[in-house]
């Protein structure tokens, strides 16, 4: 072999070694090239949900459907990792997810094909993340379904709890699969669904800002040391919300109520950090009238 050929062979070998060192196998198997956004379905969404769950941002069901819970989990991830917070899984977001998580696509798709309920949290043995799917009809919501929902009785009134009364939250359903997570880290699908029910039951006749305001009051109470520290605890505290007392909490919320909840979760608080509100046309409690008032939105006055 001539010296020139030997030098050329060495250069080729060094070049090949350099390619191996810069090669990232994660980049090959991760996602397709599409921007993944709310409303999307399919394998990319499955991977998105699994990776978000692997690092603790997504607590819902891995089903390949990009709904509100996936949207909020993605926004939390983007915020935590210094990305543009837009709820879109573009190239930078997808690459950051690939770098931060692992995805066993074969195992995840096997569970889906078998109809298993499963989770995909990092650091947990795969054998401990599977269980047979429950065959009970319906499901997926944060509440227990009543046999007869209450009739629509029009406007509602926030009833403040008696002074010194805290009370325990009523157990409204199985939340073991999607536990409540307090602000600012994010919320479970159960939290979002239950808040939408409360907003619809309390304020469906109010302007949109007023519906966001009701959701904001719930969140403000979760953060307050004087109230329960979970969404369910706040909503089902005795005498706290008229919609719970008269059964309107179980009416099916519309998309407007759900969007109001998400706007409040995303930081919009039209109330100025209120923790109470009431309808001055129907309120009979002298206690609530004595609370420091902040502002009026629609038919409700919001108070400290």
Beta strands, then each sheet from edge to edge (+ up, - down):
strand 1: 117-118
strand 2: 130-131
strand 3: 276-279
strand 4: 293-297
strand 5: 300-303
sheet 1: 1+ 2-
sheet 2: 3+ 5- 4+
end
